Amino acid sequence: MSTFKVYKGTDEVAGSIIAATEFNALYTNTINSTKLFEDWIKKLINMGGGVRVTYGDDDMAVSFQNNKFIATDAAGTQHELKLKGDNDDKSTKKVMMIKPGQKPELNDQYLSNIVANIKAANQPDAMAYLLGTILLRRCR
């Protein structure tokens, strides 16, 4: 599934914890959803300290250049990403689902990795890791 991932060095668990924490810090009830999404990914991209953002199954490096989000593949080809958010609001009875680019499988490796990481987490941040992973995987 094409999604964002955040790493702290090579550690996706630590990166997802950072992503959840930063999303929480930026969130307000009144912020525009697209602005929240863009500000969140920009903040993660510009964080430094070994934090990096990737996109897609092949972990394309994500950067912000000339007011555009760019994913660069292994061959050096740049792909512009268009980030768009929408509000999840029960009061409007609007329901959105993003169809994955490929059929999701119940035994996908990334699901196994998430379960294994949560089971192995010997820290109170396991819930933040889960939240960060869910938020990043919803970005398609």
N, C-alpha and C positions, 0 to 999 in steps of 0.2 A: 504494500500500500504506500502510495506517495504521501509522505508526511514530513513534518519538521522533526528534527532531533536536536537536542542541545547536549553538548559534552563539556565536562570540566576535565581538560586533558583528554584522556581516553575513556573517562568514566561517564557513561550515559545516566546512571542513577544520580550521581552528584549534579549533572547538568539539568536533569528533569526537576530535581529539588529546587535548583536556582530558578528555573523557568516558572515553577508554581509560585515561588515566593515573589518574584517580580510581577507576575500577573496580578497577584493579590494586592501588591503595593500600588499598582496603576489603576485598579478597578474602582470606579464610582458608579452609582446608579444613573448618573446623567451623562457619562461619557459616550460619545458616538461609538458604535461597535467597530466600525472600520478603523477609526482613529485608535481605539484601544488595541486592536490587532496590530496595526502598523507600529505604534509606539512600543508595544511589547517586544516585537521581533527586532526593531531597531535597537532597543536597550540591550537586548541579549547579544546582538552582533557587536555592539560597541563596548561591551562590558570589560573586555580584556581579562587578564589574569588566567589565561588558559581556557576561557569559555569560548566555544565556537558553535555555530548553528549550521546544520546541514539540511538538505531537502532531498527527498526521494529515496528509493530503495538502494541506490548506489552512493548515498551520502555526498551529494554535490555541495561544495562549499557555498555558503550564502553570504553575500555582502550587500552593502547599501551604497550605490554609486550614482551620482547625478540625479538624486531624488528617485531612484529606482532600486527595487530589490532584485538582485542578480544571483542566479545559481550557476555555478561554473562546474562543468563536468570534467572527467578525467582527461579528456582531449583538449581542454582549455576553451571549449565552446561555451559562450555565455547565453543564458536563457533568462528572459525577464519574467519575474513572478508578479502577478497582480493580486494583491491582498485585498480581500473584501470581507467585511463582517456584517452580521445581521443580528438583531435582537431576538433572543428566545423569550417570548412573552406569552404566557398562557392566557392572558386577558384578551388577546386579539384572536385567539384560536388559530393562529398561524403555525403550521408545522412544516419544518424544512428537513429534508434528509439529503445528504450529499451521497450520490451513488459512487462507490469506489471505482477506480479505473480498471480493476480486475476483480474477479470473483474472490471474495474473502473465504478463506478456509478455516475451519475450526481448529486445525492443528498448525496454523501458521507459526513459523519460528519466532516471530517477534512476540507473539502471545506467550509462548513457552518461556522466552527470555524475561518477560515482565513478571510472570508467576515465580520463576526461579529467583529473580532479584528481590522480590518482596519477601519470599521465604528466607532468603539468606541475609536480609537486612537486620543487623544487630544495632539498630539506631531508631530513635523516635521519629525520624524523618521518612519512614517508609510510606506514610500516608501522603506526604508532600510529593514523594516520587510518583505515587500512583496518580495524584491530581495533575502533576506536570505532564505525565505521559498521556493521560486522557485529553487534556487541553491541546497538547501538540498533535495528537493523532486526529483530532477533530478538524484540524487545519488542512483541508484538501483543495 
